[in-house]
Amino acid sequence: MPILYAERIRLRASEREDVPLFLKWVNDPAVCEHLEHFAVFNQAQEEAWFDSVSAGPRAQLPLVIEVRQPEDQWVPIGNLAFMDIHPVNRSAEIGIMIGEKQFWDQGYGTEAMRRMCQYGFDDLNLHRIYLRVFEGNERGKKAYQNVGFVYEGTMRQARYHAGRYWDVDYMGIIKPEWRQSS
């Protein structure tokens, strides 16, 4: 897979060397507050996860989100991936995590999602990209709306987290909508 570039970021294939960074992110409660994540992971579990996704379809390999710093240094700040790509329906779920909190609220997640959707529609020939966003994740909803995702429905009390049940909203974008907005 080629490296995907946008204005301030690039998306590159994840490597085994990224596993310790992923582990740091998935074990940070603030980072994972709005993710489908239930327990602390150890190094062996994170490596097993990486091995399983690396053995799967190339289009579903997590990509590392990197931000350009002075002197053309690239710093990893998160990752994103397509999941459950359906070849007949030409649809996929997308997930994103910005693990480095000092890069939150600067538009990097929106930029990464926008570039990943372009890749999905133009190179993978997807027709529909969707995601789940948990109740309370207003920052995420705003970012997804800025990319062009629209609200599709709610699964009521579908997520148990922090001692209570939360709603889960589905948002999606289809290729014709993407074409109009880009």
N, CA and C of each residue as an Amber inpcrd file, in Angstrom:
protein
   546
   0.8420000  -1.1810000   0.0000000   0.0000000   0.0000000   0.0000000
   0.8840000   1.2410000   0.0000000   0.5440000   2.1990000  -0.8420000
   1.3360000   3.4340000  -0.8330000   1.0350000   4.2670000   0.4070000
   1.9580000   5.1420000   0.7320000   1.7100000   6.0990000   1.8090000
   0.7100000   7.1180000   1.2820000  -0.2930000   7.4320000   2.0900000
  -1.3290000   8.3900000   1.7010000  -1.0150000   9.7250000   2.3590000
  -0.9280000  10.7720000   1.5690000  -0.5980000  12.0950000   2.0800000
  -1.8130000  13.0050000   2.0440000  -1.8820000  13.9000000   3.0110000
  -2.8460000  14.9900000   3.0330000  -2.0530000  16.2520000   3.3650000
  -2.7360000  17.3210000   3.6550000  -2.0420000  18.5980000   3.8620000
  -1.0240000  18.5510000   5.0050000  -1.4650000  18.0670000   6.1890000
  -0.5950000  18.0920000   7.3710000  -0.2410000  16.7140000   7.9080000
  -0.7790000  15.6880000   7.2920000  -0.5970000  14.3350000   7.8120000
  -0.2190000  13.3860000   6.6980000   0.2110000  12.2130000   7.1220000
   0.3340000  11.0980000   6.1810000  -0.1810000   9.8510000   6.8880000
  -0.6360000   8.9020000   6.0980000  -1.1240000   7.6240000   6.5940000
  -0.2220000   6.5500000   6.0050000   0.4090000   5.7770000   6.8670000
   1.3080000   4.7190000   6.4030000   0.9050000   3.4020000   7.0410000
   1.3010000   2.3150000   6.3990000   1.0140000   0.9930000   6.9430000
   1.6510000   0.8410000   8.3190000   0.9460000   0.2000000   9.2080000
   1.4980000  -0.0550000  10.5370000   2.5140000  -1.1950000  10.4530000
   3.4720000  -1.1460000  11.3520000   4.5440000  -2.1370000  11.4290000
   4.6100000  -2.6930000  12.8480000   5.2480000  -3.8190000  12.9950000
   5.3940000  -4.4280000  14.3210000   6.0370000  -3.4460000  15.3060000
   6.9140000  -2.5770000  14.8300000   7.5690000  -1.5950000  15.6940000
   6.5670000  -0.5960000  16.2910000   5.3740000  -0.4970000  15.7130000
   4.3430000   0.4060000  16.2190000   3.5680000  -0.1810000  17.3950000
   3.6940000  -1.4700000  17.6250000   2.8940000  -2.1470000  18.6530000
   3.0610000  -1.5130000  20.0370000   4.2740000  -1.1870000  20.5100000
   4.3740000  -0.5570000  21.8380000   3.6200000   0.7750000  21.9270000
   3.6130000   1.5340000  20.8540000   2.8720000   2.7910000  20.8470000
   1.3680000   2.5330000  20.8860000   0.9040000   1.5770000  20.0830000
  -0.5170000   1.2010000  20.1170000  -0.9150000   0.7480000  21.5130000
  -0.0440000  -0.0320000  22.1390000  -0.3240000  -0.5370000  23.4860000
  -0.4620000   0.6120000  24.4760000   0.4110000   1.5940000  24.3700000
   0.3140000   2.7740000  25.2380000  -1.0450000   3.4530000  25.0500000
  -1.4620000   3.6110000  23.8080000  -2.7200000   4.3050000  23.5240000
  -3.9290000   3.5230000  24.0290000  -3.9840000   2.2080000  23.7380000
  -5.1760000   1.4420000  24.1250000  -5.2820000   1.2410000  25.6230000
  -4.1980000   1.4790000  26.3560000  -4.2470000   1.3600000  27.8080000
  -4.4260000   2.7010000  28.5120000  -4.6550000   3.7510000  27.7580000
  -4.8990000   5.0780000  28.3300000  -6.4210000   5.2820000  28.4110000
  -6.9850000   5.3520000  29.6080000  -8.4410000   5.4740000  29.7400000
  -9.0240000   6.6910000  29.0170000  -8.3190000   7.8050000  28.9890000
  -8.8460000   8.9920000  28.2980000  -8.9030000   8.7610000  26.7990000
  -7.9060000   8.0950000  26.2430000  -7.8820000   7.8190000  24.8040000
  -9.0080000   6.8530000  24.4380000  -9.2530000   5.8730000  25.2810000
 -10.2120000   4.8100000  24.9510000 -11.6260000   5.0630000  25.4450000
 -11.8760000   6.2230000  26.0160000 -13.2040000   6.5020000  26.5660000
 -14.3170000   6.2850000  25.5490000 -14.0730000   6.6110000  24.2940000
 -15.1190000   6.4960000  23.2710000 -14.8300000   5.3960000  22.2600000
 -14.0290000   4.4070000  22.6640000 -13.7140000   3.2780000  21.7970000
 -14.3620000   2.0090000  22.3250000 -14.5240000   1.0510000  21.4540000
 -15.0460000  -0.2690000  21.8350000 -13.8930000  -1.0400000  22.4610000
 -13.6490000  -0.7770000  23.7240000 -12.4580000  -1.2890000  24.3930000
 -12.8410000  -1.5970000  25.8330000 -12.6020000  -2.8200000  26.2680000
 -13.1440000  -3.2280000  27.5580000 -12.1250000  -3.5420000  28.6420000
 -10.8860000  -3.7830000  28.2550000  -9.9260000  -4.2250000  29.2670000
  -8.5310000  -3.7420000  28.9010000  -7.6550000  -3.8010000  29.8610000
  -6.2550000  -3.4630000  29.6490000  -5.6060000  -4.5940000  28.8470000
  -4.7450000  -4.2170000  27.9080000  -4.0180000  -5.1920000  27.1030000
  -2.5730000  -5.2570000  27.5650000  -1.9600000  -6.4320000  27.4040000
  -0.5250000  -6.5450000  27.6410000   0.1830000  -6.6720000  26.2900000
   1.5060000  -6.6780000  26.3270000   2.3010000  -6.7020000  25.0960000
   1.9570000  -7.9130000  24.2270000   1.8430000  -9.0840000  24.8240000
   1.5590000 -10.3030000  24.0590000   0.1940000 -10.2200000  23.3810000
  -0.8060000  -9.6820000  24.0670000  -2.1370000  -9.5540000  23.4720000
  -2.1330000  -8.5610000  22.3110000  -1.4340000  -7.4630000  22.4860000
  -1.3720000  -6.4650000  21.4190000  -0.6160000  -7.0270000  20.2120000
   0.4400000  -7.7820000  20.4590000   1.1760000  -8.4240000  19.3610000
   0.3060000  -9.4570000  18.6460000  -0.4850000 -10.2220000  19.4120000
  -1.3890000 -11.2050000  18.7950000  -2.4390000 -10.5020000  17.9380000
  -2.9810000  -9.3910000  18.4290000  -3.9340000  -8.6090000  17.6290000
  -3.2610000  -8.1340000  16.3420000  -2.0560000  -7.5860000  16.4630000
  -1.3460000  -7.0850000  15.2850000  -1.0880000  -8.2180000  14.2890000
  -0.6830000  -9.3740000  14.7800000  -0.4470000 -10.5170000  13.8910000
  -1.7290000 -10.9230000  13.1670000  -2.8530000 -10.9050000  13.8710000
  -4.1090000 -11.3200000  13.2340000  -4.5550000 -10.3250000  12.1710000
  -4.4470000  -9.0260000  12.4380000  -4.8530000  -8.0640000  11.4040000
  -3.8450000  -8.0320000  10.2620000  -2.5710000  -8.2820000  10.5550000
  -1.5650000  -8.3080000   9.4960000  -1.7600000  -9.4960000   8.5590000
  -2.3090000 -10.5950000   9.0850000  -2.5630000 -11.7770000   8.2660000
  -3.8690000 -11.6590000   7.4730000  -4.6760000 -10.6560000   7.7860000
  -5.9600000 -10.4730000   7.1160000  -5.8270000  -9.6840000   5.8220000
  -6.9540000  -9.2390000   5.3010000  -6.9340000  -8.4690000   4.0580000
  -6.0860000  -7.1990000   4.1900000  -5.2880000  -6.9230000   3.1800000
  -4.4120000  -5.7410000   3.2020000  -5.1930000  -4.4530000   3.4150000
  -6.3810000  -4.3600000   2.8350000  -7.1760000  -3.1400000   2.9400000
  -7.6500000  -2.8800000   4.3600000  -7.5430000  -3.8760000   5.2500000
  -7.9840000  -3.7150000   6.6300000  -6.8220000  -3.5550000   7.6110000
  -5.6060000  -3.4230000   7.1060000  -4.4560000  -3.1900000   7.9700000
  -4.5530000  -1.7870000   8.5590000  -4.3900000  -1.6430000   9.8720000
  -4.4250000  -0.2970000  10.4520000  -3.3220000   0.5840000   9.8690000
  -3.6680000   1.8190000   9.6150000  -2.7060000   2.7980000   9.1340000
  -2.3420000   3.7340000  10.2750000  -1.0940000   4.0970000  10.3430000
  -0.6110000   5.0160000  11.3670000  -0.7970000   6.4370000  10.8460000
  -1.3950000   7.2830000  11.6740000  -1.5480000   8.7030000  11.3580000
  -0.2940000   9.4030000  11.8700000   0.4020000  10.0740000  10.9640000
   1.6010000  10.7990000  11.3520000   1.4630000  12.2730000  10.9780000
   2.0080000  13.1220000  11.8280000   1.9830000  14.5700000  11.6400000
   3.3990000  15.0330000  11.3230000   3.4950000  15.9170000  10.3180000
   4.8020000  16.4570000   9.9510000   5.2240000  17.4930000  10.9850000
   6.4400000  17.3260000  11.4700000   7.0480000  18.2500000  12.4180000
   8.2040000  18.9730000  11.7130000   8.8120000  19.9500000  12.3720000
   9.9390000  20.6470000  11.7440000  11.0110000  19.6700000  11.2530000
  11.7080000  20.0810000  10.2190000  12.7760000  19.2980000   9.5990000
  12.2700000  17.9830000   9.0180000  11.0050000  17.9980000   8.5330000
  10.3830000  16.8310000   7.8910000  10.4150000  15.5640000   8.7320000
  10.3090000  15.7150000  10.0290000  10.1690000  14.5700000  10.9340000
   8.6880000  14.2190000  10.9910000   8.3680000  12.9260000  10.9580000
   6.9870000  12.4670000  11.0550000   6.7790000  11.8340000  12.4230000
   5.7520000  12.3070000  13.1370000   5.4540000  11.8300000  14.4880000
   4.1220000  11.0830000  14.4730000   4.0910000   9.8140000  14.9290000
   2.8300000   9.0770000  14.9870000   1.9290000   9.6210000  16.0940000
   0.6540000   9.8530000  15.7500000  -0.2900000  10.3840000  16.7390000
  -1.5250000   9.5080000  16.9060000  -1.7230000   8.5260000  16.0330000
  -2.9080000   7.6830000  16.1230000  -2.9350000   6.6680000  15.0050000
  -4.0710000   6.0000000  14.8850000  -4.2380000   5.0630000  13.7830000
  -5.6990000   5.0100000  13.3600000  -5.9260000   4.4540000  12.1910000
  -7.2810000   4.2380000  11.7050000  -7.2690000   3.0680000  10.7580000
  -8.4510000   2.4870000  10.5390000  -8.5330000   1.3000000   9.6920000
  -9.9540000   1.0950000   9.2070000 -10.0450000   0.4420000   8.0580000
 -11.3110000  -0.1090000   7.6110000 -11.4570000  -1.4900000   8.2320000
 -12.6950000  -1.8440000   8.5830000 -12.9950000  -3.1520000   9.1430000
 -14.2040000  -3.7210000   8.4150000 -14.3020000  -5.0230000   8.4150000
 -15.4800000  -5.6980000   7.8620000 -15.8310000  -5.2040000   6.4590000
 -14.8330000  -5.1700000   5.5850000 -15.1000000  -4.7740000   4.2050000
 -15.9640000  -5.8500000   3.5620000 -17.1000000  -5.4380000   3.0230000
 -18.0350000  -6.3640000   2.3930000 -17.8870000  -6.2390000   0.8750000
 -17.4150000  -7.2950000   0.2080000 -17.1090000  -7.1740000  -1.2190000
 -18.3270000  -7.0250000  -2.1260000 -19.4590000  -7.5520000  -1.7390000
 -20.6580000  -7.4350000  -2.5800000 -21.3170000  -6.0730000  -2.3840000
 -21.5100000  -5.6940000  -1.1340000 -22.1460000  -4.4020000  -0.8450000
 -21.1890000  -3.2310000  -1.0450000 -19.8850000  -3.5330000  -1.1220000
 -18.8460000  -2.5130000  -1.2460000 -18.9650000  -1.4930000  -0.1090000
 -19.0320000  -2.0340000   1.1040000 -19.1390000  -1.1890000   2.2940000
 -18.0680000  -1.5940000   3.2880000 -17.7700000  -0.6630000   4.2050000
 -16.7930000  -0.9410000   5.2570000 -17.0660000  -0.0420000   6.4470000
 -16.7550000  -0.5640000   7.6190000 -16.7610000   0.2590000   8.8250000
 -15.3800000   0.8810000   8.9440000 -15.3210000   2.0760000   9.4960000
 -14.0480000   2.7460000   9.7220000 -13.9370000   3.0910000  11.2040000
 -12.7400000   3.0050000  11.7180000 -12.4780000   3.3720000  13.1090000
 -11.2070000   4.1840000  13.1840000 -11.1610000   5.0900000  14.1360000
 -10.0070000   5.9750000  14.2950000  -9.7020000   6.1550000  15.7760000
  -8.4140000   6.3500000  16.0650000  -7.9790000   6.6530000  17.4220000
  -6.8340000   7.6630000  17.3280000  -7.0170000   8.7970000  17.9650000
  -5.9080000   9.7390000  18.1340000  -5.3650000   9.4780000  19.5360000
  -4.2070000   8.8440000  19.5940000  -3.6500000   8.4010000  20.8660000
  -2.8140000   9.4390000  21.5960000  -2.2760000  10.3920000  20.8610000
  -1.4530000  11.4320000  21.4820000  -2.3440000  12.6330000  21.7930000
  -2.6750000  12.7970000  23.0600000  -3.6740000  13.7870000  23.4760000
  -3.2890000  15.2280000  23.1520000  -1.9960000  15.5360000  23.0710000
  -1.5970000  16.9080000  22.7440000  -1.9710000  17.2830000  21.3080000
  -2.3990000  16.2980000  20.5080000  -2.8200000  16.5720000  19.1370000
  -4.3440000  16.5750000  18.9810000  -5.0700000  16.4370000  20.0810000
  -6.5270000  16.4970000  20.0280000  -6.9750000  17.9230000  19.6830000
  -8.1540000  18.0200000  19.1030000  -8.8190000  19.3030000  18.8270000
  -8.0090000  20.2150000  17.9070000  -7.2530000  19.6240000  17.0020000
  -6.4910000  20.4090000  16.0360000  -6.8440000  20.0340000  14.5960000
  -7.8660000  19.1870000  14.4210000  -8.3170000  18.8320000  13.0850000
  -7.5730000  17.6900000  12.4240000  -6.6340000  17.0630000  13.1320000
  -5.8810000  15.9640000  12.5250000  -6.7590000  14.7410000  12.2710000
  -7.6620000  14.4450000  13.2020000  -8.5690000  13.3130000  13.0010000
  -9.4810000  13.5310000  11.8170000 -10.0020000  14.7410000  11.6770000
 -10.8630000  15.0680000  10.5280000 -10.0850000  14.9130000   9.2330000
  -8.8750000  15.4240000   9.2090000  -8.0470000  15.3360000   7.9980000
  -7.7400000  13.8750000   7.6570000  -7.4340000  13.0770000   8.6660000
  -7.1420000  11.6600000   8.4340000  -8.3810000  10.9250000   7.9210000
  -9.5360000  11.1980000   8.5180000 -10.7750000  10.5570000   8.0600000
 -11.0960000  10.9560000   6.6200000 -10.9200000  12.2110000   6.3090000
 -11.1930000  12.6880000   4.9530000 -10.2960000  11.9580000   3.9360000
  -9.0160000  11.8510000   4.2610000  -8.0800000  11.1890000   3.3450000
  -8.3730000   9.7010000   3.2350000  -8.7520000   9.0820000   4.3480000
  -9.0620000   7.6540000   4.3230000 -10.3320000   7.3910000   3.5130000
 -11.3180000   8.2630000   3.6250000 -12.5300000   8.1000000   2.8190000
 -12.2030000   8.2350000   1.3280000 -11.3570000   9.1840000   0.9920000
 -10.9420000   9.3380000  -0.4100000 -10.3010000   8.0390000  -0.9130000
  -9.4180000   7.4720000  -0.1190000  -8.7850000   6.2010000  -0.4660000
  -9.8380000   5.0960000  -0.6140000 -10.7710000   5.0330000   0.3240000
 -11.8040000   3.9950000   0.2730000 -12.6730000   4.0940000  -0.9680000
 -13.1040000   5.3000000  -1.3020000 -13.9780000   5.4680000  -2.4670000
 -13.2130000   5.3710000  -3.7860000 -12.0540000   6.0020000  -3.8640000
 -11.3310000   6.0620000  -5.1380000 -10.5120000   4.8140000  -5.4290000
  -9.8340000   4.2620000  -4.4230000  -8.9240000   3.1480000  -4.6720000
  -9.5220000   1.7820000  -4.3500000 -10.3300000   1.7080000  -3.3010000
 -10.9450000   0.4240000  -2.9390000 -12.3170000   0.2470000  -3.5690000
 -12.8090000   1.2770000  -4.2290000 -14.1180000   1.2520000  -4.8920000
 -15.2550000   0.9320000  -3.9240000 -15.1580000   1.4580000  -2.7180000
 -16.2630000   1.3030000  -1.7690000 -17.4180000   2.1900000  -2.2040000
 -18.6140000   1.7930000  -1.8300000 -19.7970000   2.6160000  -2.0840000
 -20.2850000   3.2970000  -0.8040000 -20.0570000   2.6370000   0.3460000
 -20.5410000   3.1620000   1.6200000 -19.4990000   2.9310000   2.6970000
 -19.2540000   3.9630000   3.5010000 -18.3790000   3.8700000   4.6620000
 -19.1980000   4.3070000   5.8670000 -19.1460000   3.5260000   6.9220000
 -19.9460000   3.8530000   8.1100000 -19.0910000   3.7170000   9.3600000
 -19.6230000   4.2340000  10.4490000 -18.9430000   4.1410000  11.7360000
 -19.9620000   4.1690000  12.8490000 -19.4920000   3.7710000  14.0110000
 -20.2990000   3.8520000  15.2270000 -19.6900000   4.9260000  16.1020000
 -20.5470000   5.7500000  16.6810000 -20.0570000   6.7900000  17.5910000
 -20.8880000   6.6910000  18.8740000 -20.1770000   6.6490000  19.9940000
 -20.8410000   6.4270000  21.2670000 -21.3820000   7.7280000  21.8400000
 -22.4930000   7.5940000  22.5350000 -23.1120000   8.7290000  23.2250000
 -22.0520000   9.4660000  24.0450000 -22.0640000  10.7800000  23.9440000
 -21.1160000  11.5920000  24.6820000 -19.8780000  11.9790000  23.8930000
 -19.6810000  11.3880000  22.7300000 -18.5030000  11.6960000  21.9250000
 -18.8240000  12.8140000  20.9340000 -19.0600000  13.9840000  21.4650000
 -19.4470000  15.1220000  20.6220000 -18.2950000  15.5740000  19.7140000
 -17.0750000  15.4810000  20.2040000 -15.9210000  15.8560000  19.3730000
 -15.8620000  14.9540000  18.1390000 -16.0580000  13.6630000  18.3450000
 -16.0540000  12.7160000  17.2300000 -17.1820000  12.9970000  16.2580000
 -18.3930000  13.2070000  16.7650000 -19.5390000  13.4810000  15.8800000
 -19.2810000  14.7050000  15.0140000 -18.7350000  15.7360000  15.6070000
 -18.4540000  16.9600000  14.8520000 -17.4260000  16.6960000  13.7520000
 -16.3820000  15.9660000  14.0880000 -15.3530000  15.6390000  13.0950000
 -15.9450000  14.8250000  11.9500000 -16.7770000  13.8360000  12.2770000
 -17.3660000  12.9950000  11.2350000 -18.3150000  13.8040000  10.3600000
 -19.0930000  14.6890000  10.9540000 -19.9760000  15.5530000  10.1650000
 -19.1680000  16.4620000   9.2470000 -18.0270000  16.9540000   9.7220000
 -17.1800000  17.8000000   8.8860000 -16.6480000  17.0530000   7.6650000
 -16.5100000  15.7470000   7.7790000 -16.0590000  14.9280000   6.6570000
 -17.2180000  14.6530000   5.6920000 -18.4480000  14.6990000   6.1970000
 -19.6180000  14.4420000   5.3590000 -20.4830000  13.2830000   5.8210000
 -20.1120000  12.6420000   6.9310000 -20.9230000  11.5550000   7.4670000
 -22.2520000  12.1210000   7.9670000 -23.3160000  11.3550000   7.7890000
 -24.6360000  11.7620000   8.2620000 -25.1600000  10.7190000   9.2530000
 -25.9740000  11.1880000  10.1620000 -26.6030000  10.3240000  11.1650000
 -27.5520000   9.3630000  10.4590000 -27.4620000   8.0760000  10.8020000
 -28.3180000   7.0620000  10.1730000 -29.2620000   6.3840000  11.1590000
 -28.9220000   6.3890000  12.4220000 -29.7910000   5.7430000  13.3940000
 -29.0760000   5.4990000  14.7020000 -29.8650000   5.1040000  15.7050000
 -29.3380000   4.8700000  17.0500000 -29.6920000   3.4700000  17.5110000
 -28.7110000   2.7910000  18.0500000 -28.9600000   1.5570000  18.7830000
 -29.0210000   1.9630000  20.2470000 -30.2070000   1.8850000  20.8080000
 -30.4170000   2.3580000  22.1680000 -29.7300000   1.4610000  23.1800000
 -29.0170000   2.0960000  24.1060000 -28.3490000   1.4290000  25.2190000
 -27.5840000   0.1800000  24.7690000 -26.8230000   0.3250000  23.7020000
 -26.1020000  -0.8040000  23.1130000 -24.6830000  -0.9660000  23.6340000
 -24.2120000  -0.0240000  24.4180000 -22.8470000  -0.0900000  24.9510000
 -22.8890000   0.0390000  26.4590000 -22.2370000  -0.8910000  27.1330000
 -22.1090000  -0.8040000  28.5830000 -20.7140000  -0.2890000  28.8980000
 -20.6490000   0.8070000  29.6370000 -19.3680000   1.4240000  29.9670000
 -19.5370000   2.2610000  31.2290000 -18.5840000   2.1790000  32.1130000
 -18.5440000   2.9910000  33.3250000 -19.8260000   2.8730000  34.1550000
 -20.3260000   1.6420000  34.2500000 -21.4590000   1.3810000  35.1270000
 -22.8270000   1.7200000  34.5840000 -22.9270000   2.0310000  33.2830000
 -24.2510000   2.3130000  32.7200000 -24.2800000   1.9650000  31.2480000
 -25.4700000   1.9840000  30.6810000 -25.6560000   1.7160000  29.2560000
 -25.7290000   3.0300000  28.4880000 -25.1230000   3.0410000  27.3140000
 -25.0370000   4.2230000  26.4590000 -25.6060000   3.9060000  25.0800000
 -26.1730000   4.9080000  24.4510000 -26.6330000   4.7540000  23.0760000
 -25.4380000   4.7350000  22.1240000 -25.6200000   4.0940000  20.9880000
 -24.6070000   4.0500000  19.9390000 -25.2490000   4.5510000  18.6500000
 -24.7170000   5.6330000  18.1160000 -25.2140000   6.1800000  16.8550000
 -24.4170000   5.6110000  15.6910000 -25.1100000   5.3820000  14.5950000
 -24.4620000   5.0090000  13.3380000 -24.4550000   6.2270000  12.4390000
 -23.3230000   6.4420000  11.8020000 -23.1830000   7.5130000  10.8250000
 -22.5660000   6.8970000   9.5740000 -22.9010000   7.4430000   8.4240000
 -22.3520000   6.8970000   7.1980000 -22.2530000   7.9400000   6.1080000
 -21.5060000   7.5910000   5.0950000 -21.3770000   8.4220000   3.9060000
 -21.3180000   7.4880000   2.7040000 -21.9960000   7.8590000   1.6410000
 -21.9660000   7.0510000   0.4280000 -21.2410000   7.8130000  -0.6780000
 -20.7730000   7.0590000  -1.6460000 -19.9020000   7.6220000  -2.6740000
 -20.4970000   8.8540000  -3.3700000 -21.7610000   8.8420000  -3.7720000
 -22.3000000  10.0600000  -4.4260000 -22.2560000  11.3010000  -3.5160000
 -22.5140000  11.1170000  -2.2220000 -22.4100000  12.2350000  -1.2860000
 -20.9700000  12.7310000  -1.1850000 -20.0330000  11.7870000  -1.1660000
 -18.6180000  12.1310000  -1.0980000 -18.2250000  12.9470000  -2.3170000
 -18.6630000  12.5250000  -3.4620000 -18.3360000  13.2310000  -4.7050000
 -18.8430000  14.6700000  -4.6670000 -20.0360000  14.8720000  -4.1290000
 -20.6150000  16.2170000  -4.0540000 -19.8570000  17.0960000  -3.0570000
 -19.3570000  16.5050000  -1.9790000 -18.7290000  17.3230000  -0.9320000
 -17.2470000  17.5530000  -1.1580000 -16.6210000  16.7690000  -2.0290000
 -15.1640000  16.9390000  -2.1930000 -14.8020000  17.6880000  -3.4590000
